[in-house]
Amino acid sequence: MKTVFSLFVLMTWFVLTSFSQELKIGDKAPEFQAKADDGSTFDLKNYIGDKFIVVYFYPAAMTGGCTKQACTYRDFKTQINSADAMVVGVSGDSVEGLKLFKKANDLNFPLLSDESGAVAQKYGVPVRDGGSISREVDGHDYELVRGVTASRWTFIIGKNGNIVYKNTEVDAANDPKEILDFIKNNS
C-alpha cells in the first residue's frame, strides 16, 4: 500500500510540475511549428525579430465568441499592420475546419491547427477535450472537428522574442483593440 501511495504522489508531482510552468511576461516565447489553414507549416522562428507577433488561442472555429474575435482581428488588420505587428490564431481545430472558418468569415491572417494541444501546452494555455460541430458553408453542411478545446488566451511576442503581453481573461470582442492599444503604448 505504501508503494502504491508513493507512486501516486510521485506521478501527481510529475503531472503538476509538467503542466504548471507558467509563462510570464519577459520570458522567451516558446518556439513552435503548426499547420496553417492553407496547408503550409508556420514556424514561429521565421517571424521573430521582424514584428510584434500576436498569438491568440481560441476554443473553436465557427462558434459565437471565436467568430466575433476573429472578425474583429480581420477588421483591425490595417491598424495592426501599421503598428508593426502580425496576428496568428491558434485552436485545436483541424486544418480543414480552419479553411472553412477562414472562407466563411473572409479572415485575412493565418489560423493554426493545434489538434494535439502541444502549442497550447508550451504557452501554459489550459485545454480540455475536443469535439465537433456542424456548420453550413456555401450551402453545404460540414462537420468541424477539433482535437482539443483551448482556453481563450492572448500573448504578444516582442521583436526580441520575449513575451511582452499576456491576457488570460480575454474579452473576445475587445481583444484586438486591447492588443493594438498595448502595442501603440509600448513601441
C-alpha positions in Angstrom: 0.0 0.0 0.0 2.8 2.4 0.9 4.5 1.8 -2.5 1.2 2.5 -4.4 0.8 5.7 -2.4 4.4 6.8 -3.0 3.9 6.1 -6.7 0.7 8.1 -6.7 2.4 11.0 -5.0 5.3 10.9 -7.5 3.0 10.7 -10.5 0.9 13.6 -9.2 4.0 15.7 -8.6 5.2 15.0 -12.1 1.9 15.9 -13.7 1.6 19.1 -11.7 5.2 20.3 -12.4 4.9 19.3 -16.1 1.8 21.5 -16.6 2.2 24.3 -14.1 5.1 26.0 -15.9 3.5 29.4 -16.2 4.8 31.6 -19.0 5.4 35.1 -17.7 6.0 38.5 -19.3 9.7 38.7 -20.1 10.1 35.0 -20.7 11.4 33.8 -24.0 8.5 32.8 -26.2 8.4 29.1 -26.8 9.2 28.3 -30.4 6.7 26.1 -32.3 5.6 24.9 -35.7 2.0 24.3 -36.6 0.0 23.6 -39.8 -1.7 26.7 -41.1 -5.1 26.9 -42.7 -3.5 27.0 -46.2 -1.7 23.7 -45.6 1.7 25.3 -45.1 3.8 25.0 -41.9 4.0 28.1 -39.8 7.3 28.3 -37.9 7.4 31.0 -35.3 11.2 31.4 -35.5 10.8 32.7 -39.1 8.9 35.7 -37.7 10.8 36.6 -34.5 12.6 40.0 -34.8 10.5 41.2 -37.7 7.4 42.5 -36.0 5.3 42.1 -32.8 3.6 38.8 -33.1 0.1 38.4 -31.6 -0.6 34.8 -30.8 -4.2 34.3 -29.7 -5.6 30.9 -28.6 -9.3 30.4 -29.0 -11.7 27.4 -28.2 -13.4 26.5 -31.5 -13.8 27.8 -35.1 -17.3 28.8 -36.2 -18.6 29.5 -32.7 -20.0 32.8 -31.4 -17.2 34.3 -29.4 -14.5 32.9 -31.6 -16.1 34.2 -34.7 -16.6 37.7 -33.2 -12.9 37.7 -32.1 -11.6 36.6 -35.4 -13.7 39.0 -37.4 -12.6 41.9 -35.2 -9.0 40.9 -35.8 -9.9 40.9 -39.5 -11.3 44.3 -39.3 -8.3 45.7 -37.4 -5.7 44.2 -39.7 -4.7 47.5 -41.3 -4.2 49.2 -37.9 -2.4 46.1 -36.6 -0.1 46.1 -39.6 0.5 49.8 -39.2 1.6 49.1 -35.6 4.3 46.8 -37.0 2.5 43.7 -35.8 1.1 40.5 -37.2 -1.6 38.1 -35.8 -2.0 34.3 -35.8 -4.9 32.5 -34.3 -4.4 29.0 -32.7 -7.0 26.4 -32.0 -7.4 22.7 -31.7 -9.4 22.7 -35.0 -8.3 20.6 -37.9 -6.8 22.3 -40.9 -9.9 21.5 -42.9 -12.1 23.2 -40.3 -9.8 26.3 -40.3 -10.1 26.6 -44.0 -13.9 26.7 -43.7 -13.7 29.2 -40.9 -11.4 31.4 -42.9 -13.5 31.2 -46.0 -16.9 31.7 -44.2 -15.6 34.9 -42.5 -13.2 36.2 -45.1 -10.4 36.1 -42.5 -7.1 37.7 -43.6 -4.5 36.3 -41.2 -3.1 32.8 -40.5 -5.1 30.3 -38.5 -3.0 27.5 -37.0 -4.1 23.9 -36.1 -3.1 22.6 -32.7 -5.1 19.4 -32.6 -2.9 17.8 -30.0 -2.7 20.8 -27.8 1.1 20.8 -27.9 1.4 24.5 -28.8 -1.1 25.5 -26.1 0.8 23.4 -23.6 4.1 25.3 -24.4 2.3 28.5 -23.6 0.6 27.2 -20.5 -2.9 27.5 -22.0 -5.3 25.1 -20.4 -7.0 22.7 -22.8 -9.9 20.3 -22.4 -11.4 17.6 -24.6 -12.1 18.4 -28.2 -15.3 17.9 -30.1 -17.1 18.6 -33.3 -19.8 21.0 -34.5 -21.9 21.0 -37.7 -22.0 24.2 -39.8 -23.2 25.2 -43.2 -20.8 27.0 -45.5 -21.9 28.0 -49.1 -25.0 25.8 -48.9 -23.1 22.6 -47.8 -23.1 21.0 -44.3 -19.7 20.3 -42.8 -18.6 18.7 -39.6 -15.8 20.7 -38.0 -13.6 18.5 -35.7 -11.1 19.7 -33.1 -8.7 17.6 -31.1 -8.7 19.8 -28.1 -10.5 22.9 -26.9 -8.1 25.6 -25.8 -8.9 28.4 -23.4 -9.1 31.9 -24.8 -5.7 33.5 -24.0 -3.7 36.1 -25.9 0.1 36.7 -26.0 2.2 39.3 -27.7 5.8 38.4 -28.6 8.1 41.3 -28.8 10.7 41.8 -31.6 13.3 40.4 -29.2 11.4 37.1 -29.0 10.2 37.6 -25.4 6.6 37.7 -24.1 5.6 41.3 -23.7 1.9 40.8 -23.1 -0.3 38.0 -21.7 -4.0 38.1 -21.1 -5.8 35.0 -19.6 -9.2 36.7 -19.3 -9.8 37.8 -22.8 -12.9 39.6 -23.9 -13.3 38.2 -27.4 -14.9 41.3 -29.0 -12.3 43.7 -27.5 -9.2 41.6 -27.7 -7.9 43.2 -31.0 -8.4 46.8 -29.7 -6.6 45.9 -26.4 -3.6 44.4 -28.1 -3.4 47.3 -30.5 -3.5 49.8 -27.7 -0.8 47.9 -25.8 1.5 47.8 -28.9 1.0 51.5 -29.6 1.7 52.4 -26.0 4.8 50.1 -25.7 6.6 50.5 -29.0 
